[in-house]
């Protein structure tokens, strides 16, 4: 490759901030800068190489620069043919790593630093706390969940979640929450499923700023509402000490111990989650469980079987209102946000293909295998606990359950009948 001219160097300086280079350590960033000068990378080539470098670091694979130099030494090509072959090999390597089930090292991935969050209560005049689930659509079979944004931002650090990307480092409690909840207008003749886990974990903050008490008041005054508190915490102390309305259910997101240790940072362990759920059920409260997202890795089948066996062994189906399953699904900006974090994670070391809505998810056959496997493991609870797929297309319902609802409204009505029968 020839000596880079000043014009290209100036162009490269404009390119670099628009790529993933800023996510790399200084030494690697400089090495890729020099590589770009030597090979005169186009903007798209620089984007591809920098994303590859970030991904390989996150996956704990051999870094890009030493791998690239080894390939150079193996090849006798020159000029454009050399660059073309290097990119072909790089894309082949990335493809092979994504197709191979990821493996978590025995020592675990490195943990991100605990993030410092500022907790504030603010008057948020004009800010509506009540709405529809933001991912509800006609392209997927949805329960028409309503959401309450009682708190914005979360103290947990799940690698696949971007709540903090949306809300930054401030946790905001709406100081007008109680008044806003009282003003919500609902049809008294219909059932509503309302959840608070969209913009923050529902229990991580406990009753700070009177949060849970305000939600209990809302549920108590709206008997046609099922209020769901979704969590990955063990923080049930306030619930055990309170008169919790009968139409409140606490749902736990469950993952395998491997995934909790490596991908769900700062959350409660599986044992802590199940113990908290057991304590709540023992006090007369209703519980539910979500397997969402189900993540694919080399030991997934055995590990999820162990989780399911733990649930079946500790709970009676009469205590559990519902179970849901869902797969890893991203919008493209979320993928970019995950890369900006530059955490060690296997989340993006997977084949992700476009869905009907332009999102990214696992290939169809893999999703069918994941859902069918989990559903089969819960065979003792079939017909006793309402089970559904969350945010998935109709074909996955058919392959998992052998049936699908004709409309989201039919799903919503059936869900309401099933859970109210246990309240």
C-alpha positions as CSV (number, residue, x, y, z in Angstrom):
1,X,0.0,0.0,0.0
2,X,1.3,3.5,-0.8
3,X,2.0,6.3,1.5
4,X,-1.3,7.9,2.6
5,X,-1.8,11.4,1.4
6,X,-3.0,14.3,3.5
7,X,-6.4,14.3,1.8
8,X,-7.2,10.8,2.9
9,X,-5.9,11.4,6.4
10,X,-8.3,14.3,6.8
11,X,-11.1,12.2,5.4
12,X,-10.2,9.4,7.9
13,X,-10.4,11.9,10.8
14,X,-14.0,12.7,9.8
15,X,-14.9,9.0,9.5
16,X,-13.6,7.8,12.8
17,X,-16.0,9.5,15.2
18,X,-18.9,8.0,13.2
19,X,-17.7,4.4,13.7
20,X,-17.2,2.2,16.7
21,X,-13.5,3.2,17.1
22,X,-14.3,5.5,20.1
23,X,-15.4,2.4,22.0
24,X,-11.9,0.8,21.8
25,X,-8.9,1.3,24.1
26,X,-6.4,3.8,22.9
27,X,-3.8,1.3,21.8
28,X,-6.2,-0.7,19.7
29,X,-7.8,2.5,18.3
30,X,-4.4,3.7,17.2
31,X,-3.6,0.3,15.6
32,X,-6.8,0.4,13.6
33,X,-6.1,4.0,12.6
34,X,-2.8,2.9,11.2
35,X,-4.4,0.0,9.4
36,X,-7.0,2.3,7.8
37,X,-4.2,4.6,6.6
38,X,-2.3,1.6,5.1
39,X,-5.3,0.0,3.3
40,X,-7.2,3.3,2.7
41,X,-10.4,1.9,4.1
42,X,-13.6,3.2,2.8
43,X,-16.1,4.5,5.4
44,X,-18.1,1.3,5.2
45,X,-14.9,-0.8,5.6
46,X,-13.8,1.2,8.6
47,X,-17.3,0.7,10.2
48,X,-17.1,-3.0,9.6
49,X,-13.6,-3.4,11.0
50,X,-14.3,-1.2,14.1
51,X,-17.6,-3.1,14.9
52,X,-15.7,-6.4,14.5
53,X,-13.0,-5.2,16.9
54,X,-15.7,-4.2,19.5
55,X,-17.5,-7.5,19.1
56,X,-14.5,-9.7,19.3
57,X,-13.4,-8.0,22.5
58,X,-16.9,-8.3,24.0
59,X,-17.0,-12.0,23.1
60,X,-13.6,-12.6,24.6
61,X,-12.2,-13.9,21.3
62,X,-8.8,-13.1,19.8
63,X,-8.6,-9.4,19.2
64,X,-8.8,-8.1,15.7
65,X,-5.3,-6.6,15.2
66,X,-3.2,-9.7,16.1
67,X,-5.6,-11.9,14.1
68,X,-5.3,-9.5,11.1
69,X,-1.5,-9.6,11.2
70,X,-1.5,-13.4,11.2
71,X,-3.7,-13.4,8.1
72,X,-1.4,-10.9,6.4
73,X,1.6,-13.1,7.0
74,X,-0.2,-16.2,5.6
75,X,-1.1,-14.4,2.3
76,X,1.1,-13.7,-0.6
77,X,-1.3,-11.2,-2.2
78,X,-0.8,-7.5,-2.6
79,X,-2.8,-4.4,-3.1
80,X,-6.6,-4.6,-3.5
81,X,-6.6,-8.4,-3.7
82,X,-4.9,-8.6,-0.3
83,X,-7.5,-6.2,1.2
84,X,-10.4,-8.1,-0.5
85,X,-9.2,-11.4,0.9
86,X,-8.6,-10.1,4.4
87,X,-12.2,-8.8,4.5
88,X,-13.5,-12.1,3.2
89,X,-11.7,-13.9,5.9
90,X,-12.9,-11.5,8.6
91,X,-16.5,-11.8,7.6
92,X,-16.1,-15.6,7.5
93,X,-14.6,-15.6,11.0
94,X,-17.4,-13.4,12.4
95,X,-20.1,-15.6,10.7
96,X,-18.6,-18.8,12.1
97,X,-18.5,-17.3,15.6
98,X,-22.1,-16.2,15.4
99,X,-23.3,-19.6,14.1
100,X,-21.4,-21.5,16.8
101,X,-23.3,-21.7,20.2
102,X,-21.5,-19.3,22.5
103,X,-19.6,-20.6,25.5
104,X,-19.2,-18.8,28.9
105,X,-15.8,-19.3,30.5
106,X,-15.7,-21.0,33.9
107,X,-14.3,-17.8,35.4
108,X,-17.1,-15.8,33.9
109,X,-17.0,-12.6,31.9
110,X,-15.7,-9.5,33.6
111,X,-18.3,-7.5,35.4
112,X,-19.0,-3.9,34.4
113,X,-18.4,-1.2,37.1
114,X,-21.4,-0.5,39.2
115,X,-22.9,2.6,37.7
116,X,-23.7,5.6,39.9
117,X,-27.2,6.8,39.5
118,X,-28.8,10.0,40.9
119,X,-32.3,9.4,42.4
120,X,-34.6,12.3,42.1
121,X,-38.3,13.0,42.6
122,X,-39.7,15.7,40.2
123,X,-43.0,17.2,39.3
124,X,-43.5,16.1,35.7
125,X,-46.4,18.3,34.6
126,X,-47.8,17.0,31.3
127,X,-45.9,13.7,31.4
128,X,-48.4,10.9,30.9
129,X,-47.6,7.8,32.9
130,X,-50.2,5.5,31.3
131,X,-50.0,4.0,27.9
132,X,-50.0,0.9,25.6
133,X,-47.0,-1.5,25.6
134,X,-44.6,0.2,23.1
135,X,-44.0,-3.1,21.2
136,X,-47.7,-4.0,20.8
137,X,-48.5,-4.5,17.1
138,X,-50.8,-6.4,14.7
139,X,-47.7,-8.3,13.4
140,X,-47.3,-10.1,16.7
141,X,-49.7,-11.8,19.0
142,X,-50.0,-9.4,21.9
143,X,-52.0,-9.3,25.2
144,X,-52.6,-5.5,24.8
145,X,-50.7,-4.8,28.0
146,X,-51.0,-1.3,29.3
147,X,-47.9,0.3,31.0
148,X,-47.4,2.6,33.9
149,X,-44.1,4.5,33.8
150,X,-44.0,5.0,37.5
151,X,-40.2,5.4,37.5
152,X,-37.7,6.0,34.7
153,X,-34.4,4.2,34.7
154,X,-33.1,1.1,36.4
155,X,-30.3,0.2,38.7
156,X,-29.7,-3.2,37.2
157,X,-27.3,-3.8,34.3
158,X,-28.7,-6.5,32.0
159,X,-26.6,-6.5,28.9
160,X,-29.5,-6.9,26.5
161,X,-31.5,-4.1,28.1
162,X,-31.2,-0.4,27.2
163,X,-33.4,1.3,29.8
164,X,-30.4,3.4,30.9
165,X,-29.5,4.2,27.3
166,X,-32.9,5.8,27.0
167,X,-33.0,7.5,30.4
168,X,-29.3,8.2,31.3
169,X,-27.9,8.2,34.8
170,X,-30.9,9.8,36.6
171,X,-33.6,7.7,38.2
172,X,-36.7,9.9,38.1
173,X,-39.7,9.3,40.4
174,X,-42.8,11.2,39.4
175,X,-43.8,13.2,42.5
176,X,-47.3,13.5,41.1
177,X,-47.8,9.8,40.5
178,X,-50.6,9.3,43.0
179,X,-52.6,12.1,41.5
180,X,-52.0,10.9,38.0
181,X,-53.0,7.4,38.8
182,X,-56.3,8.6,40.3
183,X,-57.1,10.5,37.1
184,X,-56.6,7.5,34.7
185,X,-60.0,6.8,33.0
186,X,-60.8,3.2,32.4
187,X,-63.9,1.3,31.2
188,X,-65.3,-0.4,34.3
189,X,-66.9,-3.1,32.2
190,X,-63.6,-4.5,30.8
191,X,-60.5,-6.1,32.1
192,X,-57.1,-4.4,31.9
193,X,-53.6,-6.0,32.3
194,X,-51.3,-3.2,33.5
195,X,-47.6,-3.5,34.1
196,X,-44.9,-1.2,35.6
197,X,-41.8,-3.0,34.3
198,X,-41.3,-1.2,31.0
199,X,-39.2,1.8,32.2
200,X,-37.7,0.3,35.4
201,X,-37.6,-2.8,37.4
202,X,-40.8,-2.8,39.5
203,X,-39.4,-3.7,42.9
204,X,-35.8,-2.5,42.8
205,X,-36.7,0.8,44.5
206,X,-39.0,-0.7,47.1
207,X,-41.5,1.9,48.4
208,X,-39.2,4.9,47.9
209,X,-41.2,8.1,47.4
210,X,-44.3,6.0,48.3
211,X,-44.1,4.3,45.0
212,X,-45.6,0.9,45.9
213,X,-48.3,2.4,48.2
214,X,-49.5,4.6,45.3
215,X,-49.7,1.6,43.0
216,X,-51.5,-0.5,45.6
217,X,-54.1,2.4,46.0
218,X,-54.5,2.4,42.2
219,X,-55.1,-1.4,42.1
220,X,-57.5,-1.4,45.1
221,X,-59.7,1.2,43.5
222,X,-59.7,-0.5,40.1
223,X,-60.8,-4.2,40.7
224,X,-61.0,-4.7,36.9
225,X,-57.3,-4.2,36.6
226,X,-54.5,-6.8,37.0
227,X,-51.5,-4.8,38.2
228,X,-48.3,-6.7,37.4
229,X,-45.0,-5.8,39.2
230,X,-42.2,-7.4,37.1
231,X,-38.8,-7.8,38.7
232,X,-35.4,-9.4,38.8
233,X,-34.9,-8.4,42.4
234,X,-35.4,-10.1,45.8
235,X,-36.9,-7.0,47.3
236,X,-40.3,-8.1,48.6
237,X,-40.0,-6.7,52.2
238,X,-42.6,-4.0,51.7
239,X,-45.1,-6.4,50.1
240,X,-44.7,-8.8,53.0
241,X,-45.5,-6.0,55.5
242,X,-48.4,-4.5,53.5
243,X,-52.0,-5.2,52.7
244,X,-51.4,-6.0,49.0
245,X,-54.6,-5.9,46.9
246,X,-55.7,-9.2,45.5
247,X,-55.4,-8.0,41.9
248,X,-51.6,-7.4,42.2
249,X,-49.3,-10.1,40.9
250,X,-45.5,-10.0,41.1
251,X,-43.8,-11.7,38.2
252,X,-40.1,-12.7,38.2
253,X,-38.0,-12.8,35.0
254,X,-36.1,-16.1,35.3
255,X,-32.8,-17.0,33.6
256,X,-30.2,-19.6,34.2
257,X,-27.4,-19.0,36.8
258,X,-24.9,-18.8,33.9
259,X,-26.8,-16.0,32.2
260,X,-27.6,-14.2,35.5
261,X,-23.9,-14.2,36.4
262,X,-22.7,-13.1,33.0
263,X,-25.5,-11.0,31.4
264,X,-27.8,-9.8,34.2
265,X,-25.4,-7.6,36.3
266,X,-26.4,-6.5,39.8
267,X,-29.6,-8.5,39.8
268,X,-30.7,-11.1,42.3
269,X,-29.5,-14.6,41.8
270,X,-31.9,-17.3,40.7
271,X,-32.0,-18.7,44.2
272,X,-32.8,-15.2,45.6
273,X,-35.6,-14.7,43.1
274,X,-37.2,-18.0,43.7
275,X,-36.9,-17.6,47.5
276,X,-38.6,-14.1,47.3
277,X,-41.3,-15.6,45.1
278,X,-41.8,-18.4,47.6
279,X,-42.1,-15.9,50.5
280,X,-44.7,-13.9,48.6
281,X,-46.7,-17.0,47.7
282,X,-46.5,-18.2,51.3
283,X,-48.0,-14.8,52.4
284,X,-51.0,-15.4,50.1
285,X,-49.7,-13.3,47.2
286,X,-50.0,-14.4,43.5
287,X,-46.8,-14.8,41.5
288,X,-46.0,-15.3,37.8
289,X,-42.8,-16.1,35.8
290,X,-41.3,-14.9,32.6
291,X,-38.7,-16.6,30.5
292,X,-37.9,-13.6,28.4
293,X,-35.5,-13.4,26.7
294,X,-34.6,-17.1,26.4
295,X,-30.9,-17.0,25.4
296,X,-29.1,-19.6,23.3
297,X,-25.7,-20.8,24.3
298,X,-24.0,-24.2,24.4
299,X,-25.5,-25.4,27.7
300,X,-28.9,-23.8,27.3
301,X,-31.0,-27.0,27.2
302,X,-29.7,-28.5,30.5
303,X,-29.5,-25.2,32.3
304,X,-33.1,-24.1,31.5
305,X,-34.3,-27.6,32.4
306,X,-32.7,-27.1,35.9
307,X,-34.5,-23.8,36.3
308,X,-37.8,-25.2,35.3
309,X,-37.4,-28.2,37.6
310,X,-36.7,-25.7,40.4
311,X,-39.9,-23.8,39.7
312,X,-42.0,-27.0,39.4
313,X,-40.5,-28.3,42.7
314,X,-41.2,-25.1,44.7
315,X,-44.6,-23.9,43.5
316,X,-48.1,-25.3,43.0
317,X,-49.8,-24.3,39.8
318,X,-52.6,-22.8,41.8
319,X,-50.2,-20.2,43.1
320,X,-49.0,-19.1,39.6
321,X,-51.1,-16.8,37.5
322,X,-49.2,-17.2,34.2
323,X,-46.0,-18.0,32.4
324,X,-44.6,-16.4,29.4
325,X,-41.8,-17.2,26.9
326,X,-40.0,-14.8,24.6
327,X,-36.8,-14.7,22.6
328,X,-34.0,-12.2,22.1
329,X,-35.3,-9.4,19.9
330,X,-33.7,-6.1,19.2
331,X,-34.3,-2.9,17.2
332,X,-31.1,-1.8,15.5
333,X,-30.5,1.3,17.7
334,X,-30.4,-1.1,20.7
335,X,-27.6,-3.1,19.0
336,X,-25.6,0.1,18.6
337,X,-26.3,1.0,22.2
338,X,-25.0,-2.4,23.4
339,X,-21.8,-1.9,21.4
340,X,-21.3,1.6,22.9
341,X,-21.2,0.1,26.4
342,X,-18.2,-2.1,25.4
343,X,-19.0,-4.7,28.1
344,X,-17.9,-8.3,27.9
345,X,-21.0,-10.1,26.7
346,X,-22.1,-12.9,24.4
347,X,-25.4,-11.3,23.6
348,X,-24.4,-10.3,20.1
349,X,-22.4,-13.5,19.4
350,X,-25.4,-15.0,17.7
351,X,-27.1,-15.2,14.4
352,X,-29.6,-12.4,14.3
353,X,-31.9,-12.1,11.3
354,X,-34.5,-9.5,10.4
355,X,-38.1,-10.1,11.5
356,X,-41.3,-9.0,9.8
357,X,-41.1,-5.7,11.7
358,X,-37.5,-5.0,10.8
359,X,-36.2,-6.0,14.2
360,X,-33.5,-8.5,14.8
361,X,-34.0,-11.9,16.4
362,X,-32.8,-15.5,16.3
363,X,-33.5,-17.6,13.1
364,X,-37.0,-19.1,12.9
365,X,-36.0,-22.8,13.5
366,X,-33.9,-21.9,16.6
367,X,-36.8,-19.9,18.1
368,X,-39.2,-22.8,17.5
369,X,-36.7,-25.1,19.3
370,X,-36.3,-22.8,22.3
371,X,-40.0,-22.2,22.8
372,X,-41.0,-25.9,22.2
373,X,-38.3,-27.1,24.6
374,X,-39.4,-24.7,27.5
375,X,-43.1,-25.4,27.0
376,X,-42.5,-29.2,27.0
377,X,-40.5,-28.9,30.3
378,X,-43.6,-27.3,31.9
379,X,-45.8,-30.3,30.8
380,X,-47.0,-30.9,34.5
381,X,-48.6,-27.4,34.4
382,X,-50.2,-27.6,31.0
383,X,-53.9,-26.7,31.4
384,X,-53.3,-25.5,35.0
385,X,-51.3,-22.3,34.3
386,X,-51.9,-19.8,31.5
387,X,-48.9,-19.8,29.2
388,X,-48.2,-17.5,26.3
389,X,-45.5,-16.1,24.0
390,X,-44.7,-12.5,24.4
391,X,-44.2,-10.3,21.4
392,X,-44.0,-13.2,18.9
393,X,-45.5,-13.9,15.6
394,X,-48.4,-16.3,15.0
395,X,-46.3,-19.1,13.5
396,X,-44.4,-19.5,16.8
397,X,-47.7,-19.9,18.7
398,X,-48.7,-22.7,16.3
399,X,-45.4,-24.5,16.5
400,X,-45.3,-24.2,20.3
401,X,-48.9,-24.6,21.4
402,X,-50.5,-26.0,18.3
403,X,-52.9,-23.0,18.2
404,X,-53.1,-19.2,17.9
405,X,-55.6,-16.6,18.7
406,X,-57.5,-15.0,15.9
407,X,-56.9,-11.5,17.2
408,X,-55.1,-9.7,20.0
409,X,-58.4,-8.9,21.6
410,X,-59.3,-12.6,21.8
411,X,-55.9,-13.2,23.5
412,X,-56.5,-10.4,25.9
413,X,-60.0,-11.7,26.8
414,X,-58.7,-15.3,27.3
415,X,-55.8,-14.1,29.5
416,X,-58.3,-12.1,31.6
417,X,-60.6,-15.0,32.1
418,X,-57.7,-17.3,33.1
419,X,-56.1,-15.0,35.6
420,X,-59.2,-13.7,37.2
421,X,-60.3,-17.3,37.9
422,X,-57.3,-17.5,40.3
423,X,-57.6,-14.2,42.0
